Amino acid sequence: MNREEIIRHLESPDPRELFAEADRVRRSVVGDEVHLRGLIEFSNICDRDCLYCGLRRSNRAVERYRMGTEDIFTAVRDAAALGYPSVVLQSGESARYSLEEMCALVRRIKSETGVAVTLSIGEKTRAEYAALKEAGADRYLLRFETSSEALFRELKPDSSRAARMQCLAWLREAGFQVGSGIMVGLPGQTHAMVADDILLMKELDLDMIGIGPFIANPQTPLGGARSGTLDLTLRAVALLRIITRNAHIPATTAMGSIEPGGREKALQCGANVLMPNVTPVKYRAHYQLYPNKICIKDQPGDCAVCVAGMFGRMGRRVATGPGHSLKALVPADTKTASRREKKI
């Protein structure tokens, strides 16, 4: 599918055929299993000042927190007890945790629980990524948010697109299963930009792709902007499933926050991952990248019950394995398989 075809699907009056094709590809390539990854938002302290994010350092209205490594480990252990074979450790971008602390935490998680570990802690150095991988971390999620140089510079004034791309290259070099993604509906974003984003994610041969709608936060400079839509986000999910075929794609919390049933709809448009929140409840209200985030008052066990009910209604089942990359197991095409064999 080329750029013009992608744009046509993003703008078509009726996406039902697109959604049906994405669901068919999902069923054929990755199956009916949904991989669960317990999400732990362990700190909302951030040194970045991104215009769209409620955790931006200039937002004085946020009550900041930093979980201790013992508390993080307890949350991981609780996630494992709920049957989640994988966790995502996510925080704002800051230097509040030393490399030694993070590596020791990862080693303990791997040795005492055996769950797969995804880190989402921002831009680091090449050596830091290598150390985290050596400690046992399996995956790393670092969204590039937009492939547009100009839009990136406007929305993320204290970072650069080039630095983001370099970090993704270092992550791949270190041996991580690499995830990235975008926001859909950003102010100034065009359908052509979204098409470029999709093609870049295909080119990066990502193991995981996380996308969600832009939701305007009144405590940010973009508080008065129009939010993105679930419809356009679902179209992007569907196109990514068709084009990348075997990447893991989550039905993100933002999709359920912008519209009731949003995550279920994503699972019917190509998504195959869900990330129930297992952050201790006392912290959840303070980790709001955007307003009206769902599940902030639910106990971790409540989320497990909710997920089971959702899957039952949809005829889907919970995956039993850790949900590692499908790239080496289910090649998207001959070219991709050859490329990944060389990397492995």
C-alpha positions, -999 to +999 in steps of 0.1 A: +000+000+000+015+033-010+011+068+005-018+078-017-037+046-009-032+052+028-045+087+026-075+075+007-083+051+034-078+077+061-103+100+043-128+075+029-165+081+040-169+045+051-141+025+068-160-007+074-142-026+046-109-014+059-117-025+095-130-059+083-098-065+063-076-056+093-095-080+115-091-107+089-053-101+087-051-100+125-069-133+128-049-150+100-014-137+111-015-133+149-046-152+159-074-147+183-052-145+214-049-111+232-016-105+251-019-088+285+007-065+298+004-051+333+011-013+332+029+002+361+033+040+359+060+043+386+068+081+384+051+112+369+082+133+373+094+146+339+121+169+327+106+174+293+082+202+284+062+187+255+033+209+247+006+182+247+014+163+279-001+167+313+032+156+329+052+184+313+077+199+338+060+234+335+026+220+348+026+231+384-008+216+391+005+181+391+012+164+423+045+146+416+054+112+429+082+087+426+076+051+436+105+034+454+120+004+437+106-019+464+071-006+457+076-010+420+087-046+426+056-053+447+034-040+419+052-063+395+047-092+418+010-084+422+007-083+384+023-117+381-001-131+407-030-119+386-016-140+358+000-112+337+031-127+320+044-093+310+047-059+326+053-024+312+073+000+335+065+035+324+075+069+337+081+105+328+116+112+313+138+121+342+171+112+360+154+106+393+164+069+391+200+060+386+210+034+360+222+012+388+188+013+405+169+005+373+193-024+364+190-039+398+152-037+397+151-054+363+174-081+374+153-088+405+121-088+385+135-114+361+150-136+387+121-136+412+090-134+389+102-144+354+078-120+337+087-102+305+098-066+311+090-036+288+106-003+297+091+030+286+114+056+303+124+079+274+156+089+257+188+074+272+224+070+260+237+041+240+255+027+270+225+030+292+203+010+268+230-017+266+232-019+304+194-022+307+193-050+281+222-068+298+202-066+331+174-085+314+149-061+301+131-076+270+115-046+253+116-009+251+088+015+240+098+049+227+072+068+206+085+092+180+050+108+180+052+123+145+075+118+115+072+155+106+103+174+115+085+207+118+056+194+139+080+174+162+101+206+168+069+226+176+054+200+200+086+188+216+109+219+220+135+202+242+141+171+220+147+164+183+134+140+158+170+130+150+177+122+186+146+101+188+155+081+157+190+076+170+177+062+203+155+037+183+186+026+164+205+021+196+177+001+211+177-022+181+215-025+183+213-034+220+190-063+212+157-050+225+123-058+210+116-023+199+083-004+201+073+030+189+043+049+178+024+081+173-005+102+184-034+107+159-052+140+156-024+163+168-029+200+161-013+207+127-011+171+118-025+162+083-036+129+068-005+130+047+016+132+078-002+102+093+005+083+061+042+091+064+041+080+100+026+046+090+052+041+063+080+050+087+067+025+112+067-001+085+103+008+075+115+006+111+102-030+112+089-024+148+081-053+171+054-032+188+034-002+177+015+019+202-008+046+190-037+066+205-057+097+199-045+131+209-066+143+238-063+180+247-053+186+283-064+220+297-033+222+318-011+224+287-005+250+260-027+229+237-056+228+261-078+247+238-071+226+207-095+201+192-089+165+203-083+137+179-111+112+171-114+075+177-125+070+141-092+083+127-072+064+153-090+031+144-082+037+107-046+041+116-046+009+137-063-010+108-038+003+083-009-006+105-022-042+109-026-046+072+008-030+063+030-044+091+010-076+096+028-092+125+036-063+148+020-063+183-005-035+184-022-026+217-057-013+222-046+017+242-061+033+273-065+066+254-089+049+230-111+038+258-108+073+274-119+092+244-150+070+237-167+042+257-158+009+241-129+023+223-105-005+233-130-032+222-133-015+188-095-014+184-094-051+191-118-056+162-097-034+139-064-052+142-051-047+178-040-078+197-026-064+230-042-049+261-024-032+290-045-033+322-033-008+347-017-023+378-003+010+392-012+014+429-045+033+430-032+061+451-009+072+423-032+068+393-050+102+395-016+119+393-005+101+361-028+118+337-012+127+304-048+137+293-080+143+312-108+118+320-085+088+319-104+055+325-097+030+353-080+054+377-100+042+406-101+005+398-081-020+418-058-042+397-081-072+404-111-052+391-093-047+358-086-084+355-124-091+359-132-064+333-108-077+308-122-113+312-157-100+305-146-080+275-129-110+259-158-133+266-182-109+248-158-107+218-150-144+215-113-137+221-090-155+246-061-145+268-027-155+255-007-176+279+028-167+268+049-136+274+040-121+240+074-117+226+080-104+191+064-123+163+089-111+137+112-141+137+083-165+140+057-152+116+075-132+089+054-104+074+070-111+040+101-125+025+120-092+025+112-086+062+121-121+072+155-119+054+162-086+071+154-098+106+174-130+101+205-108+095+197-088+126+192-119+148 
